[in-house]
Amino acid sequence: MVTFQNGGNVGIGTPAPGTKLDVNGLVRVYQTATTTCSSTVEGSIFYNSSNKQFWGCDGANWNPL
């Protein structure tokens, strides 16, 4: 179930999302392509399955989380 509210909140697995993205259940994050960390992807995360590590972009560099 996906719910879209007039205020812009989106819910996945919930009929009443309380935030911009509200997920009731697991979220899977993994790397599908190599992306350069820059201000356009700042705040992004990915999971590297080869080293079993999550990484986050600070606007300039990918850092292990």
C-alpha positions, 0 to 999 in steps of 0.5 A: 500500500502506498499513500499520498497525502495532500500535504506532501507526505508519502506512506509505504505500508501505512495509511497515515504517514506522519512525515515526508516519507513514512515506511512501515517495514524494512527499507533496502538500500544498496548500490546500483551504480558508482556515483560521485559524491557531490552537493547534488547527492549530499545526504545519500546513503548506499550499502556496499555488499562486498565490504558489508558497509553503509556509506554516506555522502557529506557533499564532498566525500563518501564516508563509512557510517 
